[in-house]
Amino acid sequence: MIKISEKYESFDEEKIENIVKELIRNEKIFTVGIHHALYHYIQRAATKLGYMDIEQMDLGRVVILKNDDYLKIVDKIWEYITSGILAPGRDREYTWFPNLHLTEKGKKEFLEK
């Protein structure tokens, strides 16, 4: 049986920012090929940061992330793309969406702090 907290409070702007940064730090944002993988990566990052409480059992993870929070995080990822922190492509083989990489600006933002 999987136990989850009854509810979690919707993520504010600071939590959204922290979740996206956690995804970037753990390189989970760079190789997301399908929507549900990103969804679960977001849940894991939110759990690691203490924003959600999910107990993992043998049956895997249950989906409890609110759609509004998912969309806020997707919006933040797009904000990073349009501001030049992230860009499409991962390497020479995967040069377009949904693969992403840190730009030089992004490396300065995340790796030099």
C-alpha positions as a Markdown table, in Angstrom:
| # | Residue | x | y | z |
|---|---|---|---|---|
| 1 | Met | 0.0 | 0.0 | 0.0 |
| 2 | Ile | 1.2 | 3.5 | -0.8 |
| 3 | Lys | 0.8 | 6.2 | 1.8 |
| 4 | Ile | 0.6 | 9.8 | 0.8 |
| 5 | Ser | -0.1 | 13.0 | 2.7 |
| 6 | Glu | -3.8 | 13.9 | 2.4 |
| 7 | Lys | -2.9 | 17.3 | 0.9 |
| 8 | Tyr | -0.1 | 19.6 | 0.2 |
| 9 | Glu | -0.2 | 23.3 | -0.2 |
| 10 | Ser | 0.1 | 24.6 | -3.7 |
| 11 | Phe | 3.6 | 25.7 | -4.6 |
| 12 | Asp | 4.4 | 29.4 | -4.3 |
| 13 | Glu | 6.9 | 31.1 | -6.7 |
| 14 | Glu | 9.9 | 30.3 | -4.4 |
| 15 | Lys | 9.0 | 26.6 | -4.3 |
| 16 | Ile | 8.5 | 26.5 | -8.1 |
| 17 | Glu | 11.9 | 28.1 | -8.6 |
| 18 | Asn | 13.5 | 25.6 | -6.1 |
| 19 | Ile | 11.9 | 22.6 | -7.8 |
| 20 | Val | 13.2 | 23.7 | -11.3 |
| 21 | Lys | 16.7 | 24.3 | -9.9 |
| 22 | Glu | 16.6 | 20.9 | -8.3 |
| 23 | Leu | 15.7 | 19.4 | -11.6 |
| 24 | Ile | 18.5 | 21.2 | -13.3 |
| 25 | Arg | 21.1 | 20.3 | -10.6 |
| 26 | Asn | 20.2 | 16.6 | -10.9 |
| 27 | Glu | 20.1 | 16.8 | -14.7 |
| 28 | Lys | 16.5 | 15.5 | -14.8 |
| 29 | Ile | 15.3 | 18.3 | -17.0 |
| 30 | Phe | 17.8 | 17.5 | -19.8 |
| 31 | Thr | 16.6 | 14.2 | -21.1 |
| 32 | Val | 12.9 | 14.2 | -20.5 |
| 33 | Gly | 11.4 | 12.6 | -23.5 |
| 34 | Ile | 7.8 | 12.3 | -22.4 |
| 35 | His | 5.4 | 14.2 | -20.3 |
| 36 | His | 4.8 | 11.6 | -17.5 |
| 37 | Ala | 8.6 | 11.4 | -16.9 |
| 38 | Leu | 8.8 | 15.1 | -16.2 |
| 39 | Tyr | 5.7 | 14.8 | -14.0 |
| 40 | His | 7.4 | 12.2 | -11.8 |
| 41 | Tyr | 10.7 | 14.0 | -11.8 |
| 42 | Ile | 8.9 | 17.0 | -10.5 |
| 43 | Gln | 7.2 | 15.0 | -7.8 |
| 44 | Arg | 10.5 | 13.5 | -6.7 |
| 45 | Ala | 12.2 | 16.9 | -6.6 |
| 46 | Ala | 9.3 | 18.3 | -4.5 |
| 47 | Thr | 9.5 | 15.4 | -2.1 |
| 48 | Lys | 13.3 | 15.7 | -1.8 |
| 49 | Leu | 12.8 | 19.4 | -1.0 |
| 50 | Gly | 10.1 | 18.5 | 1.6 |
| 51 | Tyr | 7.2 | 20.2 | -0.2 |
| 52 | Met | 5.3 | 16.9 | -0.6 |
| 53 | Asp | 5.3 | 13.7 | 1.5 |
| 54 | Ile | 5.3 | 10.5 | -0.5 |
| 55 | Glu | 6.3 | 7.2 | 1.0 |
| 56 | Gln | 7.6 | 4.9 | -1.7 |
| 57 | Met | 6.7 | 1.3 | -1.6 |
| 58 | Asp | 7.2 | -1.7 | -3.9 |
| 59 | Leu | 4.3 | -0.6 | -6.1 |
| 60 | Gly | 6.0 | 2.6 | -7.2 |
| 61 | Arg | 4.9 | 6.2 | -6.8 |
| 62 | Val | 1.4 | 7.5 | -6.7 |
| 63 | Val | 0.5 | 10.6 | -8.7 |
| 64 | Ile | -0.6 | 13.5 | -6.5 |
| 65 | Leu | 0.9 | 16.5 | -8.1 |
| 66 | Lys | -1.7 | 19.1 | -8.8 |
| 67 | Asn | -2.2 | 20.1 | -12.4 |
| 68 | Asp | -1.9 | 23.8 | -11.6 |
| 69 | Asp | 1.5 | 23.2 | -9.9 |
| 70 | Tyr | 2.7 | 21.1 | -12.9 |
| 71 | Leu | 1.8 | 23.9 | -15.3 |
| 72 | Lys | 3.5 | 26.5 | -13.1 |
| 73 | Ile | 6.7 | 24.5 | -13.2 |
| 74 | Val | 6.4 | 24.0 | -17.0 |
| 75 | Asp | 6.0 | 27.8 | -17.3 |
| 76 | Lys | 9.1 | 28.3 | -15.2 |
| 77 | Ile | 11.1 | 26.0 | -17.5 |
| 78 | Trp | 9.9 | 28.0 | -20.5 |
| 79 | Glu | 10.9 | 31.2 | -18.7 |
| 80 | Tyr | 14.4 | 29.7 | -18.4 |
| 81 | Ile | 14.4 | 28.9 | -22.1 |
| 82 | Thr | 13.2 | 32.3 | -23.2 |
| 83 | Ser | 15.7 | 34.0 | -20.9 |
| 84 | Gly | 18.6 | 32.0 | -22.3 |
| 85 | Ile | 19.4 | 29.9 | -19.3 |
| 86 | Leu | 18.2 | 26.7 | -21.0 |
| 87 | Ala | 18.1 | 25.9 | -24.7 |
| 88 | Pro | 16.9 | 23.0 | -26.9 |
| 89 | Gly | 19.2 | 20.1 | -27.5 |
| 90 | Arg | 21.3 | 17.8 | -25.3 |
| 91 | Asp | 24.2 | 16.8 | -27.6 |
| 92 | Arg | 25.0 | 16.1 | -31.2 |
| 93 | Glu | 22.5 | 13.3 | -31.4 |
| 94 | Tyr | 19.6 | 15.0 | -29.6 |
| 95 | Thr | 19.6 | 18.5 | -30.9 |
| 96 | Trp | 16.0 | 19.6 | -30.3 |
| 97 | Phe | 13.1 | 19.4 | -27.9 |
| 98 | Pro | 12.3 | 17.8 | -25.6 |
| 99 | Asn | 16.0 | 17.6 | -24.8 |
| 100 | Leu | 17.5 | 20.7 | -23.1 |
| 101 | His | 20.9 | 21.9 | -22.0 |
| 102 | Leu | 22.3 | 24.7 | -19.8 |
| 103 | Thr | 23.6 | 27.5 | -21.9 |
| 104 | Glu | 26.8 | 29.4 | -21.0 |
| 105 | Lys | 24.6 | 31.9 | -19.2 |
| 106 | Gly | 22.9 | 29.0 | -17.4 |
| 107 | Lys | 26.2 | 27.4 | -16.4 |
| 108 | Lys | 27.2 | 30.7 | -14.8 |
| 109 | Glu | 23.8 | 30.9 | -13.0 |
| 110 | Phe | 23.7 | 27.4 | -11.7 |
| 111 | Leu | 27.2 | 25.9 | -11.6 |
| 112 | Glu | 29.2 | 28.9 | -10.3 |
| 113 | Lys | 27.0 | 29.5 | -7.3 |
